[in-house]
Amino acid sequence: METDEKKSAIQRAIEYGIDITLIESNMRLTPTQRLEKLQGMMELIEEMKKVRTRRYGNLIVSDQHSEYSPNANK
């Protein structure tokens, strides 16, 4: 059996349980394609924030936790 020092970082990640298929598929893209994909995700996030605001009003976001604040618009 190989020692940990001789194993590649990828092999150690796989053995640790990390699914590297997304990393592999993203690395097949050009840098431009990866940026376009990122831009699309950012646009989706912004749209989701707009929907959340329309549905729930303003949320107080603190320390990565969101709280519903029904009086935030008053």
N, C-alpha and C positions, 0 to 999 in steps of 0.2 A: 504494500500500500504506500502511496506517495505521502511524503511529509507535507504539512501545511505550507512550508516555505516553497516547495516545488510546485504547488498547485497554483493555477492562474487565479486572479481575482474573480474572474467570471465563474470558474468552477467552484470556488469557495462560496460565492453568492448563491449559486444554484443549490449547493448542499445546505446552505443556511435556510433555504426556503423562499428565496426571492425569485419571482417570476420575471425573467429578463426578456420575455417576448416583446413587450412594449418598447423596451430600450432598443432591442435589435431592429424592430420595424421603424422606429424613429431615426435610427442611424442610417437606414437605407434611403432616407429622404435627403434632398439637398438642403443646405442651410436656408435658402429662400423658402423652400416648401415647409420647413419646420417653423419659420417665422410666420408664414401664412396660416398654418394650423394654429399657432399660438394666438394670432390676431382673431381668428374665428372663435376660439374659446373665450377670449376676453370680451368679444362682442356678445356672446351668449351670456356670460356672467353679468354684464351690464344690463341686458334685457331682463334677466331674472331678478335683479335688484329692483328694476322699475315695477315689475309685476308684484314683487313682495311689498313695495311701498304702496302701490294702489290697493292691494288687498288688506294689508295690516297697518297701514300708516307708518309713521316714522318709528324706527326701532332704535333703542339705545344699545349701542354696541360697545362693550367694554371687555378687555382681556379675552377676546375671541369668543365671548358668550353673548348671545342676543336675548333680549328680553322684550316681550310685547309691551308696548306703552300706549294704551288707548287714549291717554290724555296728551300725547306728544303734539298733536295738531292744534290744541286749544291754547 
